[in-house]
Amino acid sequence: MDRSPTPSGGVSLDPLSRLALGVLMPGFSGSTAPRWLTRAVADGLGGVMLVAQNAPDLETTRALTAALHAAGPVLISVDEEGGDVSRLQAGSGSALPGAAALGAADDLALTERAGAALGALLRATGIDLDLAPVLDVASEPTNPVIGVRSFGPDPQQVARHGSAFLTGLHTGGVAGCGKHFPGHGATTTDSHLELPRLDVTAEELTVRDLPPFHAAATAGLDAMMTGHLHIPALGPRPASLEPAVTALVRTLPGGADRVIITDALDMAAVSDGDGPGL
């Protein structure tokens, strides 16, 4: 990465390096921003991803995000779904019900209120983007990675509740990212450990897995996360690295301008296989 001196005594990046920084969203260790991170933010880093160790309590999290935002215009995100998946309340457990409970209650107003409460919490801690809602359809009971993170096994139910949750996040003041496109709910393999293969036709995918993503896109979804799963009907590579999948995201309402984020690149599904740089 080429750094050249500026008249003020700082450094400036070459255009290619700045473009590369603009599409990265790294994590980091600790609950204070390391120097390399604030410098990268000042140089144009696109985003920062928080996990539980970065957010031991709300006050520390707020101080951290304030320091990052002061360094430059950066998007701060967190993987906060409520229920079993919580980073800000990892020690005590989330105060909010998870997607499966909300889907079982089947009260859209309740789901929207839960999303609004979560959005308000994230907004208060200085977070910009929540990596939720989960829009996977829980069509495979033995799925080891989605399970209760889904609003249910029915595509239309997931579509309704995913859209309601997104509306709540917006009310609370944060953006939402749907995941894991084009649908991780039918897999039997944990993509944190290896690459799942989903042998499904494009037509089956369209009928079963895509409706929640289409509904959330129509409701104003801000970003889409692609999943680490191989769907041969869509292309030869994992969905998160497959150009045809990116093109499919773009066909959804508002897709031309929607931010597309891959799932974590250190997950064994891709880090032990193709690798993100290939």
N, C-alpha and C positions, 0 to 999 in steps of 0.2 A: 504494500500500500504506500503510494508515494505521498510524502508530506513535505511541502515546501514552505519556507518562512513567509509570513505576511508582514506588512509595514508595522502592525501593532505588536509584533514579536511573537505572535501565535503561529499556527500552522494552517495550511489549507490543503484539502485533498484534491487529487486529480479527479476529473468528472466520472470516470469509470468506478473508482473506489467509492465515491459518494453515492452513485446509483446502487452499488452493491450494498452499502450500509442501509440504504433506504428500504430494503426488503427483508432485513433481518430482525428477529425478535428473540434475543438471547435471554437465558436465565443467568443467575449468579448465586454465589454463596453468601450467607450472612443477612443481617437486617439493616445494614447501611450500604449506601451505594459506593462501590469501589471506584478508585480514580479512573481505571480503564473504561468503566461504564459511563461515567459522567462525561469523559472526554469523547467517547463515541457518540453520545447523545448530542453534544455540541457540534460534532462533525456531521450530523445528519442521520444517526441511527433511527430506523423506522419505529421500532417498538421494543418493549421490555416485558418479559413474562415473569410474574410473581408466583412463587410456590409457598408452601407452609412455612419453611424456615425463614423466608423473607418477611413474614407477617405474623410475628408471635403475639401481638396484641394490636388493637386498633390505633392507639396513639403512635406506636412505632411505625406502623404502616403509613399513617398519614404523614409523618415526618419524612419517611423514605420517598414517598411519591412527590412530596413538595420539592425535595432536593432534585429529583429527576426532572420534574417539569421546569424547575428553575434553570437547569442545564441546557434545555432546548425543547423544541416542539416534538415531543415523543409520545407515542400511544402506549399506555400502560394497561396490560391485560392480566386477568387471573382466571384460573379454572375453578369457578365457583358455581356449582349446580344446585346446592341445597341437598338435604338428605345425606347420603353416604359420601358425597364428593364435596369437601369443603377445605379451603386453604386458610381463610381468615378465621375460621372457628375449628381448626383441626384438633386442638386440644380438648375442647368440650363437646365437639360435634355441632353440626348446624342446628340453629334454632328453627329452621324452616323444613317443611316436609319435602321429600324427594319427589321425583317425577312419577314414580309408580304409585305412590300414595295419592298424589293429585289426580292422576288418571283414574284410579279406582273410585275416588270421590265423585269424579265426573261433574265437577262444579266449575264452570269456566270463570265465573267471577272470583272464586277462591284461588284458582290458578293465577289469574291476573294480579290479585292482591299479593300473592306470594312473590311473583316476579317484581312487583313494585317495591315490596319490602326489601328484597335482595338488592334491587337497583339503588335504593336509597342508602343502604349500607355501603355499597361499593362507592357510590358518589361521595359519601362522607369521608371515605378513606383516600380519596383522590384517584381512584381507578377509573379508567375510561371505557374499557371494553370487557365484557364478561364472555368467556368462552362457553356459552350456553344460549339457547336451549339445546338439549339432546333431541334430535329429530329422527333417531333410529327407531324402526318398528321392531318390537320384541317378538319376532316371529319364530325364533328358535329358543325353546325353553332351557337348553343346556348352554346357551351362550355365556362364556366365562367373563366377558368384559363389559357387556351392556346391561343385561338383567334389569334390576330395579332403577337403573338410570333412565330407562325409557318410560314414556307415558302409557305404554301398553302395546298389545299385539295387533290392534286394528289401525290401519293406515289413517282413516278419517279421524279417529280419536286422537292419534298423535298429532295430526295436522291441526285440529281445533285447539288442543292444549298447548302445543308448541307455539302457535300464533298468539294465544292469550298470554303466555309467559313472556314472550317477546314484547308485547304491548306493555306489560307491567314493567319490564326492565326500562323501556323508554320513559314511562311515567316517572320512574325512580331517578332517571337522569343519566343512564349509561347506555352504551351500544350493545348489541347482541350478536353472537356468532353461532350459527347453526352447525351442528356436527352429527355424524361423521359421514359426509357426502361421499358416494351416493347411497349409503345405507350399510351399517355395520351390524344390524340386528339379527341377521340370519347366519352369522358365522359361528363356528364351534371352536375357534382358536383365539387365544389372547394375542393381539397384535403387539403388546409390550414384549412378548417373548419370541414370537415368530410370525411370519407372514401368512395370514389366512387366505384361503382360496375360496371364492364363491362362484360355483358353477350355476349360473342363472342366465336365462335369456334376457336380452334387452327388453323384450315385452314384459316379462315377469317383473323385472326391476322397475319398469315404468308404472305398473299397476300396484305393486306392493310397497316399494321403498321410496319412490320419488314424491308421492303426494304431499307428505309433510314439508319437504323442502320447497316445493312449489308454493304451498300455502304460506309458509313463513316469508318467502321471497315477496309474495304479493302483499304481505303485511308490513313490509319495509325492513326486512333483514339487512343488517349492516355489513356482515362478513360471513363467509362460509369456510368451514374447515373440511378439507378432504381427508379421507381415512386411509390408513395403511392396510389395504386389502386388495388382493388381485382378483379382478373380475375379467376373465378371458374374453367375454362378449364385448367388452369395451376397449380392450387393448392389451398389449403384452407386459405392461409394467404395473406396479402398485398404483392404485388410484391417485394417491398423493403425488406421484411422479409421472402420471400418464397425461399427455397433452389432450387426448380425447375427453378425459374427465373434466379438465379445465374448460374445454370448449362447451361441455354439457352444462357446467355451472353458468356459463355466459348466456345460455338460452333461456334461463329462468327470468321471470319478470325483474327488471332492474339489474340484470346480470352484467351489463356492459361496464358498469361503474362499481360493482361490488368487489370488496377486498377478498382475496382468496388466500387462506392460510393453510399450510400443511399441518398435520398432526406432528408431534415432537419428532425431530429427526434423529434422536438418540435411541428411539424405540427399536428393538431388535428386528422388527418387521422389515425395516429398510437399512438400519446400520450394519446388520450382519449379512445383507444381501446385495442389492444393486448399489446401495450407497447414494446419498443425495446429490453427489457431484457428478454422477455418471449419466 
